Amino acid sequence: MRIVVLGGSASATPELADAMAGWPGGFVRRPQLEVVLHGRSVERLELVAAEVRRRVTPLPGAEVTVRTETELGVALDGADVVLNAVRIGGLAARVFDESYPQVHGCPGEETMGPGGLANALRTVPVVRSFWATVMEVAPSALHINLTNPSGIVSAALEREYGARIFSVCDSPLTFCDQLAERLGQAVPDVRRRYQGMNHLGWWTPRDDSELEATLDLAGGQDPDAVRAQAAVGAPYVRYYLQPDPILEKQRVASETRAQQLQRLERELLEGYSRQASDLPRRGAVWYGTAVLPLVDAWFNGSDEILILGLPNDGRIAGLPDSVIVEGPARIPRPGDVQPIEAPALP
């Protein structure tokens, strides 16, 4: 299986290798892999690739090879999976997205509000332009989007090319894990009751007792507001419902989240250059929780309940069919995606 990572020189990419150690269903299901990292900087690509190779070397099971490529068409040749993880403008652009909204009385965030729209206006034209090459060279590959703002980017590509592009995010998955642990319920059963848009989703409890037991998991939201919704909002919902406390915290903070990531990036790249073993982690849990389970299910079939970003097609009332919504789905047979109907949002 050839996995092509667009934006593969990111400092978080080596955590894809870490996730491969926990391949869904065990390493016996993991095929021989070729990972192709695509990016613009030869030097940085090689630095990140060397770290990925170091981490995949001790993995049990099928062989994993890693190579780099700066030419997009060459990188995509023979791709089975295309993972879009580009960040247009780098972390410096994210600093802007998280900073300028504060001047206008809004929290700064790269996926929503004024910051998310600035990110979209900068990102969509570039991604749309190179996706023409993806559709020409690897039209039948599994296309996965991680680039933010994920819902807008995926919708733009779907509309432009009519292609199926799966939008994935770790946020609803880790949120459902917390809910399941709190209630003592199976994770698949909890995932069946989650739906929304990217970074704007809710979990619907069966009754008032489940709602009361999980109120505090709607982070940063007033309990009475959660009761009024009759559903538990995922963490990012607070940016819409209670933005003022977030804004005040951002205004007194010494740096933005993007600036923290810039420091971490410098530390990681320096550590990769000396093959350090005591490096901090970026926390790229999306590879293990969202990306690889989709890849495994797409090619092998799986009973796992995934949460995927797909065109709405009537699943959430009041939203256009072409809007990308996140909700439960299964892929019981290779390539056979079956959205699961979630309870109607209150």
Beta strands, then each sheet from edge to edge (+ up, - down):
strand 1: 2-6
strand 2: 33-38
strand 3: 64-69
strand 4: 81-84
strand 5: 142-145
strand 6: 166-167
strand 7: 194-197
strand 8: 200-203
strand 9: 232-233
strand 10: 302-311
strand 11: 324-333
strand 12: 336-339
sheet 1: 3+ 2+ 1+ 4+ 5+ 6+
sheet 2: 7+ 8- 9+
sheet 3: 10+ 11- 12+
end
